[in-house]
Amino acid sequence: EDLVPGDLVKIQSGMKIPADIRIVKQSEIKVDNASLTGESEPQRRDTAIMKEGSELLEATNMCFYGTLCVNGSGTGIVTATGDHTTIGSIAKLASEASE
């Protein structure tokens, strides 16, 4: 399935997050962000709007491509896919730095 920004995605426990997604509805959802942030404990997600000037990785209303939903469920709106995701941006920066 090809996702594009604006698509609605249902997230369930055990699911790999398929894109960067802003959560609009959730039930006890927790995501393992260790691959992005190094945090060892799963992080609870909610629908709260992040404060202006906040770091995207600290937004509690975001799930990021490649991370794993380890608890609960939710629905979110795709904000980025492929190279435009947070992990895609990190990979691009790392690639440019090694050139």
N, C-alpha and C positions, 0 to 999 in steps of 0.2 A: 504494500500500500504506500503510495507516495503522498506524504504530508506536505502541506504548504502553510505559511503563516495565515492565521485566522481559522484554521480547522479546529473543531472540538475533538478532544481525545479523552477517552475514559481510561483511568489508571487503576490498576488493581495490585494487591500484594503479590510479589513474585515477578512483576513485570519490569523489564528494562525500559527506561524512559526513552521514547523514540525521537524526541526533539526537545528543544528548550520550550517549556510550557508554563504559562501563568495559571495558577490554580484559581478556579472560580467557585468550586463546590468540593467539599472534602468531608471524610469521616475517618478520624483517627489516623490520617496518613502520615507515614514516616518514610524518609528516603535516606539511603546510604550514599553520602556525598564523598566518601573517602578518596575516590579516584580523582576528585577535583580539589578538595580542601584538606585532605589528610585527617579529617575528624574521625575518630574511632567509633563514636556513637551515632546511630541513626538520628537524623534531624526531623523534628516534627514540622509539617507544612501546614499553612493556613491560608485564609483569603485576605489577610490584612494587607493594605496598600503600603508599600515601602516609603520611608521618608525620603524627601528630596536630598540628594547628595549621598545617599547610602550606596554601599558597594553592592553590585548585582549578586555576587556570591553569598551575601548575607541576607538577601531577601527571603523571607519565610513563605512568600507566596509563589516561589519559583521552584520547578523541578528541572533538572538539567540533563541534556542528552547523555546517554551512556551510564547514568547512575541507576540505582535499583530501588524500586519501591519495596520496602520490607514489611510494611504494615498498613492496613486500612485500604481506602479507595478514594478516588476523587475524579473530578472532571476539570479539564483545563483547556486553554486556548493556546495553540502553537504560536510562539513568538519568533522562532528561528529554526532553521533546518540546515543540515549539511555543514559546509564551511562557515556558515554564518552563526552557528551555535557558539556557546561559550567555550566548549572544548575545541571546536574548530578554530576559533580565534587564537587560543593558546597554542595549538599545533602550528598554526601559520607563523606566529611570533617565534616559536622555537626553530622552525625551519629557516626563517630569515636570519636568525641569529647565528646559525651554523654555516651559512653561506660565506 
